[in-house]
Every structure is written in structure tokens, then in C-alpha cells.
Amino acid sequence: MTEAKKGNSILLAPAVDILLAPAVESDKAPEPVVSVRDLSVEFATERGWQRVINNVSLDVSPGKILGVVGESGSGKSVTSLAMMRLLPKQGSRIAGGSIHIDGSDMQALNERELSAMRGNRMAMIFQEPMTSLNPAFTIGDQIAETVRKHKGVPKKEAWKRAVQSLDDVGIPNAAGRARRYPHEFSGGMRQRAMIAMAISCQPRVLIADEPTTALDVTIQAQILKLLRSMCEDHGLAMMFITHNMGVVADICDDVAVMYAGEIIEQANIYDTFAAPKHPYTEGLLRAVPRLEGRSELASIPGKTPAPWDMPPGCRFQPRCPYAIDACNTGQLPLRQIGDRTSRCLRAEDLDLKASI
């Protein structure tokens, strides 16, 4: 692992300082605000109903950030949409499991109750801000409408909160920009506006799906600092979906690694980066750019299997350099290994390295 100089981008030098710091644990962990157990999701295809999420379980506690990482198609976004009950009613279904957010059983809520909960007690930052913002209304009006709907405050107060939210996410001249339309914002500013809308009602749970993708490094660092401070100051529980392992190292407390619709490893940030317990996690970490010493990026050969073409045994074994015959038979459970979990049959035998 190379040493990072102060002031370098978190994208280029992930996790270096974090790995040197010891994990601090409280005597008693708080009750999770998000609790998902054995969640399974199926989509209707020409080949019939196909399972795309298989027995996913995760918890997020107040003041903590859970990073969810994996390649495109691993099931990260579908999991988050299922948690918010935002999957399309036609062609998709929750095939099993439970979802509890801030004490509410999400599967037991009707549409009115779900509408009241979304944006108020839980919120989501989507990947594509242009498709999430209404082009016919100003940015400020859209944020203020959210505040009025969920907080019941007068128009003047809602507008004030909208401007403050835009200022919080680093938009210059927030009062003036609030009167602009989405097409008058750059891609990065639209993304910040979406973040402002998500935090405007101070939710208890925030699901952030690639929230900093369109931002430059400086603004990204500001947004990450803001989200981190919200978690620490207000007890916000956050699920942070990203491809960027540097961002995971910078902001997250715990990591859940997803592959082919399953969680294949889950641990705290220190253990994950210091000693991964699944070959797929090792592959993701080896693919992180380094400041020095390597001219070519490592890659994971092959591709994620389609839902109707899952291999027997370990779903990663066709791409795994450590696979043995036993990996090709039977269903592999997510096993407890100390304070972490892994779906690798050889997790305790292999000496995997992060190599970043």
C-alpha cells in the first residue's frame, strides 16, 4: 500500500489514513434503524420469474454509514428500491424476507403511509438527477414542496429551508439559484440539488445511490463531509451505494459487498481493506488506482452471470482464481467468521490481500 500525501484526492489515495487508525467501538451498539432480513426480489422475464436479489440481510445503525459496493448488475440499486418500496408493481415482486425502517414494517404500509414516510423519515438520492427533477418547476419550488408536504410549514418557511439546503450542499448564491430551473444547472449542480432535496426534511434514514458520481473531486469531498457530519450530528443512518472504493474508505463505517444478487462479504471498513475474506472483494480492491508503483489497473476476468444462468455452488467461482472443485457444488451460505461474514468456502484458508 502506498503512502498518500496530505491533500490528495480521496479517489486516488483511498483508505490509507483510515487503515492506520484503530476502530473505535462503543460498549453497546444502538438498535439499527434499518433492518433487512432475507430479502429476495424477482423480475418477470421471457424465461419466467427470475430471482435477482437472493436472501439479502443488512442492518444500519443511527450515526453509521453502510457502504454497498459491487459491479454494475450486482443488485445494489434493486435492493435499495425494494427497501423504499419503489419497484414497479408490474413485472417485479418481493419474493421473501422483511424490511423494517425506523420501526415500520415497509411491507405492511399502504400507499398513503408510504408516501408520508418517504422524504420525511427516509429519503433517497438517485443516480440520475435530470430524470428525478421536474423541468417545469424551479429547483427551490421542488425542494420547498417537499418540505411543505412532510413538515406542514408555511410557504415562506419552506422556501427558507429550501434555500438553506442548497447552501448546505455548496451551491453558490443559493437564494438566486433556487429560482432557476433544472436545465439551467450543470450536471454536478443538479446532483447537489437532489442531495439538498433529500436532506431538507432531516430524515432518519438516507439511501444514497452513487450520489457523487457527477461531481468534481473538490465538491465531492465537500458533499461527503456534509453527509458524514449529518450522520454524526443528527444520528442519520445511511446506506451509501457506490463503485468507488476510495469513497467507501473515506466515509463508510461498514461495507457490504454484493455479487450476482447476494451479499458475499460484510465487515467493518478496517477489516475489509486490511484483509478481505472473499476473492471478489480482493479483486475490487486490487482494481483501485494507486498513486505509485503500477502502470496498469488490475481487473476481474469474466462478467457477472445473468439471473437465469447462475453457476452451481459459488456464483463467483467461474471468475475466481482460487476456486476448487468443492466451490462448484451446493449452495454456499454466508458464514460468520469472527465479527464479519463471508460467502467463500476458503475464507479461512486464503491469505487475501488488498494491495492498494
N, C-alpha and C positions, 0 to 999 in steps of 0.2 A: 504494500500500500504506500502511495507516495504522500509526502507531507504537503499540505496546502498552505499557501501564504495568506495572511490576513487580507480580506477584501476581495478575494477571488470569488467568482460566481459559484453559487451552490450547485449549478448544473455541471461544472467542471471538476469540482472537488467535493463530492458527496461524502458525508458521514465521517470525515477524518477526525474532527474535533469531538464528535459525538462518541466515537468508539473509545476515545481515551478517557471519557468521563464515566464514572460508575453509575449504574442505575440506582435510583432512589425509590424505595418502596415504603408506603405507609403501613402501619400496623394492621389496619383493617381496610380492605378495599371497599369503596362505596358501591351501593347497588347499581347495576347497569341501567342506563336509561333506554338503551336499545338491547333487546334480547331476541335473537332469531334462532330457532331450533329446527333442524332437519328440513329446511325449506327446499322444496322441489318445484320446478316450473316446467311446463310442457308447451310446445307450439304445434299447431296443426300444419302439416306439410302434405305434399303429394304422396308421401310414404306413410301417412297416418300421423298420429300424435307422437312427437319425439321429445324426449327429455333433454332440456338444455341446461338446467340447474339441478344438481343432484345432492340432496341432503346437506345443504349449507347451514352451518351454525356459527354464530358470532355474537359477541357482546361488545358494547361501547359504554363506558362509564362517564359520569359527569367530569368535565375538565380534561378529558382524554381524546386523542385523535387516533383512530384506527386507519392505517393505510391499507388499501386493497389494490394489489398490483397483479399484472399478468398481461400477456399479449392480447391484441385485438381478437375478439371471439372467445375469450376465456370465460365470459359470463359476468363480468364486473357490473356493467351498466344494467343488465337484465335483473340482477339481484337487487340493485338499488331501486329500480322501477317497481319491482314486486313488493318491496318493503313499503313504498309510498302508495301502493295500490294504483299505479298508473299504467299498468299493462293494458293493451287493448282488450276489450271484452270479447271480441270475436277473434278466434284463432289463437288464443293463449289461455292458460289456466294454471292456478296454483294447485299442484297435484298432491301436496302434502306439507306438513310442518306448521309452525306457528310463528307469528310476528307480533311482538309487543314493543310499543314505543311510548315512552313516558307514561307507562302504566295502562295504556289502552291496547286492547286486542284489535289489531288492524283488520282482521278478517271478520270481526263481528260488527264493525261500524257500517252504517248506511251512508248513502251519498251525501246527505246533509251534514252528518257528523264528520265524514272525511273532509269535506270542504272547509269546515270550521277548524279542523286540525291542521291541514296543510297551510303553510305560510305563517301560522300562529305558533303552534307548538313544535312543528317540524317544517323544514324548508329544504329546497334542493337547488343547487346551482347546476344548470345544464351545460353540455358541451357547446351547443350551437346557439349563441345569443341572438343572431339575426332571426332565427325561426321562433324564438321564445318571446321576442318583443313585438308589440303591435305597432306597425308602421304608421297608423292613423292617429296615434296619441303621443304626446311628448313624454320624454323619459320621466320627468318629475310627476306628471299626472298618473303614470302607470305605477310608480312606487307609492305615491300618496293614496291611490285607490286601494292598494294592498293594506296600507296602514289603517285606513278608514274602515275597511271591511272587517279586519280582525281585532282592532283596538277600539273602534267606536268613538274616535276622537273627531272634533270639528275639522272642516276643510283646512282652515288656517294652520292648525296644529299638525295635521297630516302632511301638509306641504313643507312645513318646517322640518319635520322628521325626514322627509324625502331628501331635502337639500343636505341635511346633516349626514345622512347615509352616503350620499355621493361624495361629500367632503371626506368622510372616513376612509373611503377606498381610493383616495388620492386623485380625484378628478378636479383639475384647477377651475377656479371660478364656478363653483358648484351651483350657486344661485342662478347664474346666467345659463349654464349648461343644462340645468333642469328643464328649461323651456325649449330645448332643442328636441328634434325628432331622431329616431334611431338611425336613419340614413345619414344624418349629419355627424354621427360619431364614427370614429375609426373602429376596427375590429377589437382592438385592445380595450378601448373605452366602452364599447358595448358589453364586453365581458365584465368589466368593472361595474357597469350599471346593473347587470344581472346579480352580481355579488351584493351590491347595495340593496337591491330589492329583497334578496334572501335574508339579509340581516336586519332589515328595517323594523321587523316586529320582535326582534330579540328571541328567536325560537330556542327551544331546549335542545333540539336535535338538528344538525345540519348535514346533509349529504352533498358533497362537492364532487361532481363528475368532471375531471380534468379542468378545474376552474382557472388555471393559469396558463393554459396552452397558447393563447393568442397574445400573451403579454411579453414585453421585453424583460430582460433579466432584472433591471432596477425596479420596475413596477412589480414584477413577480415577487421580489424579496419583500417589498412593502406589504403586498397582499398577504403573503404567508405570515409575516409578523403580526398583521391585524387579526388574522384568523386564530393564530396561536394565542394572542392576548385575550381574545374573546373567550376562548376555552378556559384559560386560567382565571380570568377576572369574573366571568359570569357562569361558570360551570357548564358551558356548552359541550355537548357530546357530538363529535364529528366523525363521519366516515369519509375518508379522502381517497377518491379513485384516481389513479394516475399511472402512466407508463414510466414516469421519471423517478428513478431510484434516488437521485440526488435530492429531489424534493421530499421523498419519503424520509430520508435520513435527516433532513433539516427540520421537519415539522411533526412527524408522527411519533407516537409512543409505542404502538404495537403494529405488526404487519400481518396481514392475511394474504397469502399467495394463492391465486386461483389459476387453474389449468383445466380446460375442457369441461367447464361447468362444476368443478369441485374445488374445495379448498384443499391444497396439498401440503401446506405448511402454515403454521401460525405461531408467532413468538413475539417477544419484545424486540424493539429496534436494535438493541445492543447485541443480543444473541444472534439475530438474523444476519447482521452484517459481519460479525466476528466469525461465526461458524454455522453456515446454513446446514439444514438437515434434510434437504431434498435436492437431487441433481438439477431440477428445473430452476430452483432458486439460485443455485450456484451459477447456472448459465445466464440468468438475468443479471446477476452481479458482475460476472466477467464481461458482459457486454457494455458496461458503463464506461464512458470515455475517461481516460487518465490524463493527468497533466504532463506526465513524462513516461518514457520507457517503452511505449508500444505504439507503433505507427498504424496498425490495423486493428479494427474492432473485432472482438470475438463474436461469434454468432451461434445460435442453436440450429442445427440442421433439421430439415423437415418442416412440417406445418401442423397446426392444431387439427385433430380429426373432426370430421363432421358428426353431428349428433347421431346419425344413422349408421355411422361407420366406426364406432368406438372399438378399440382393440380389447381383447380379453385381458383380465388382470389389470396391471397398472396402465393407465391411459397414456402415460408419458414414455413407456418402455420402448416403443419403436424409435424414439429420438434419443434415448438415454445411453450414454457411453458406458454406464456401469451395469446395464441390465443383465440378468442371468435368467435361466430357464424358469425359475420359481416366480419371476415377475410376470410371467405370461399366463398364469393360471389363477383362477379365483378372484373374488372381489377384495381389494385391499382397503382395510378400514383406516381411519385417521387415528393413529396411535398416540397415546400420551408418552412423552419422553421427558421426564423431569417436569419443568414448568412450561413446556412447549408441546406442540403436536406436529406429527409428520405422517404422510401417507406413503413413505418409502419403506420397502421391505428391508433395505440395507442401511437404514438411517443410523444405526448404532455401530455399523462396521466401517462405513466410509469416512475418510478424513477429508471432508469437502472444504474448499477454500473460497473466500470471496474474491480475492485477487484484485482489489481495487485500492 
